[in-house]
C-alpha cells in the first residue's frame, strides 16, 4: 500500500481508525493520472467520484450569469476534491472539475464511499469531519467577499494558502478571490 501513504496520513490525521479498517478503506481507492487541462467532471454531469490529490492540482469552477469564470475551490497535494452538492444529492453538477497541473490522483466512487460508511463506523466520522471543513472553508470565503477589500483578500489568501499564489496563473488566483485580473495586478504591485 505504498501508493497510499499520503492518503493514509490524511485519514489518520482526521480520525482514529484501526489498521484493519484502514486497509479496507484504502482498498476502495484507485489510482489515475491526468494531464493539465483535463476535465474530470463537466457542469451538468453527476458527480460520482471523489478525488484525493497525491500530486498536482485540481480546481472546481463555474460560469456565472455574465459568463465569468469563478473558481470556488482549489485542491493541491493531500486534499480531497469533488463537486460536493452533486456528490451528496446525485443531481447534475453546477461546477466543473479541471486538472490545473499534471496530476496523480486517488479516487473513490460515490457508491463505494457510501458503502464504507455502512461497514466502517469510523468512515462516517471521517465524512462528517470532511463536511464540516468544507462548510467552514466556504463560509469563511463567502464572508471575506463581503467584508474584505481586494488587497485584504489577496493578503489573506497568501497567508492561508500561499501555494495558490505561487503555483497558479493570475487568472485563476483572481477568479478564486473574486476580483479582476487588473485589480490583482494592481494589488500585487503595491505589496
N, C-alpha and C positions, 0 to 999 in steps of 0.2 A: 504493500500500500504506500510505497514511497511517492507515488504520484499524487497522494492526498495529504501530504504533510501540512501544507498551508491551511487546507480546509479543516483538518483535524485540530490544528491550533485555534482556528477561528471558533469552531464549535465548542472546544473545551474552555475557551475564554468566556463564553456566554452561558454555558450550563455545565453542571457536574454530571457527567454521563459515564456509565460503566463501559469498559473496553469492549465487552461482548456486544452491547447495544450500539456503540460507536461503529464497530465493524459492520453491523447490519446496515446502519445509516449510510456509510460510505459505499456499500455495495450497490446502492441505488443510483449513484452518481456516475456519469460517463464523461469522457474527455472529448473535446472538439477544438480544433484550431480554426481560427477565422482571420481573414485578411482585412486590412484597413478599408473602410467604407462599406464593408458587407452589411447587409440589413438582416438582423436576426428576427425581427418582428415588424411587420408593416401595420400602420394605422388601419383599423378595420378588421384585422385578423384576431383570432382568440389567442391570448397569452396562455400557452400550455406548458411553458418551461421557465424555470428559474435558473439563472446563471451565477456561478461563482468565478470571479476573475483570478486566475493563477498568475497571468502575465498579460499586460496590455491595459486597454481602456474601453469602456462602453459608455454610451450616453443615451438617455431617454429624452426625446423631444417631441413637440407637437407644433402644428402650424396654427396660429391664431386667426381670428376672423379677417384680419388685414393681410394675411399671407406671410406674417412674420414668423420666423423660426425661433421657438422658445425652448431652451434646454432646461429641463426640470431636474434631472439627476445625472450625476457622473459617477461611474464606478471604476476605481483603479484596483490594483492588486489587493487581494484579501477582502473583497467586498462582494456582496450579492447584488444582483440587478434583475428586476423583472418588471413588467407592466402590472403593478400590484392590483389595481382595480379589476382589470380583466382576469388576472390570475385567480382572484377571490370569487368574482361574480360569474365568470365564464362568458361575459358579454364581450363584444368586439372592443379591441384596444383603441384608445383615443391617442395613444402615443406610438412612436416608432423607436425601436432599439437599434442603434447603429454602432458598429465597431469603429473606434476612432484610431486605434493603433493595432497593428498585428497582435492578435490575442490568442492565448491558450486558456480555455475555459473548461470548467466542470459544469455539468448541468444535470438537473433532475426534472422529471415531468411532474405536472400538476397531480396526476393520479398517484404516482409513486410518493410524492410529498405527503399527500393526504393519507395514503396507506400507512406511512411511517408514523403519523400522528396516532393512528389506531393501535399500532403494535408496539411502539416505543413511547411510553408516557413522557419521558424527558424531551422528546422531539416537539411535543406540544408546548413545553416551556420555551424551547428554542424559538418556535414560531411566534409565541407571544412577545418575547423579547425583540425579535425582528420587527414585528408590527409596531411595538412601542417606539423603537428607534426611528422607524420610518415616519411615524406620526410627529415625533418631536422635531426631526430634521425638517420636515415640510412646514410645520408651524413656525419654526424659527425663521426659515427663509421667507415665508409669506409676510411675517411681521417686519422683517428687515426691509422689504419692498415699500412699506408704508411709513416706516419710522426713520430710515437712514437715507442720506443722500448718496449720490453715485460714488463719491470719494470714500465715504464711510463703508459702503457695501464692498468696495474693492479691498480696502484695508482689512475688513473683517474676513473676507474670503482668503486673502493672503495669509492671515494669522491662523485661520482654522484649517485650510486645505491649500497650502502653497503649491502642491503638485498641479492643481488646475491651472494656475497662472503660469507655472514654469513649463508644463508639458503640452499645453493645448494652444491652438491658434486664438488670436484675439477675437475672432468672430464668435467662437464658442464661449469664451470667457464672458464677453459682453452679453451674449444671449443668456448665460447662466445667472448673471446678476441683474438682468433686465434693464440694460442700458444699451445705447447705440455704440457702434464701434468708434465713432468720432468722439463720443463722450469718454469712452475708455481710453483712447489715445490722449485726450486732454488730462484726464486723471493721472495716468501713468507718467506724463511729462512733468507733473507738479510734485511727484513723490521722489 
